[in-house]
Amino acid sequence: MIKVLFVVIGVLVYAVVTCIFIIKNQRQSARTLQCKNLALEHERDTYAQQVQRLTKAGKIAVDNRRESDAKVESLHNGDAVDNALHGLSDTES
């Protein structure tokens, strides 16, 4: 009876020690994953800011292109030479 009790106690001690190692390993894995998650969130935010900057730059380029096309088109209306000379001599543009 006492041998069975020692065997049961040994199995329980082994189970407790195993559970402690498993819990310790899981906590370490959780900390590692938290750090990776924070790094990925920071990287995502950086990419989101870059996308916003590129989108804004694209809109500015489109607006500038539209404005330059409108100015070129206005030079072709009417007397092209007179309009070109007027456009080149205009100091406000």
QUIVENBEL-V258434 format. One line per field, one symbol per residue. ss: DSSP state (2 for helix, 1 for strand, 0 for the rest). psi: psi as a letter, one per 20 degrees, with the letter a starting at -180 (. if undefined). burial: + if it has 16 or more other ideal C-beta (glycine too) atoms within 10 Angstrom, else -. A space follows every 50 residues. Layout:
# QUIVENBEL-V258434
ss->???
psi->???
burial->???
This chain:
# QUIVENBEL-V258434
ss->02222222222222222222222222222222222222222222222222 2222222222222222222222222200022222222220000
psi->ghggghgggggggggggghghgggghgghggghgghggghhggghghghh ggghgghgggggggggghhhgghhhipboggghggghhioih.
burial->-------------------------------------------------- ------------------------+------------------
